Amino acid sequence: MARSNSLYFVIGALVIAVAGLGAYVIREETKPKGVEMSITGNGVKVEQN
């Protein structure tokens, strides 16, 4: 019985890892290209994507 429980745990961990990686890839692919500017209390921040 313990062997099947550990198998379910491994399969669940793999499913979560694949879902997380997919979400990361989608977020990176949909980022706007160009220059990103933000104004904070510490000043102006400019980053090139």
N, C-alpha and C positions, 0 to 999 in steps of 0.2 A: 504494500500500500504506500509506503514512504517513497518508493521509486516512482510511482505514477504522480505523486504530489510534486516531486522535484522536476519531473518532466513538464508538468503544467506550469510550474514556476519559470522554467527556462523558456518555454514557448511564449509565455506572457511577457517576459523581459524582452525577447526578440521583437515581439509585436510593438511594444512601447518604443523601443529603439528605432525601429523603422518608421513609425509615425512621427517621432520627434525629428528624425533626419529629414523626412519629407516636408515637415512644416518649416524647418530651417532653410531648405533649398527653395521652397516657394517664396519665403520672405526675402531671401537674397535676390531672387530673380525679379521680383516686383519692385525693388528699390528704384527710385528715380535716379537717373544718371545726371551728372553735372556737379554743381557746387551747392553745398548746404551751409546756410548761415543761421546762427542762433545768437540772440542777445540775452545775456544773463546778468546777474548782479556782479559777476566777475569781469564783465566786458563782452566784447564781440568775438565769436568763434566762427571761423571759416574753415570748412573741410571740403576737399575735392573727392568725389566718389569715383 
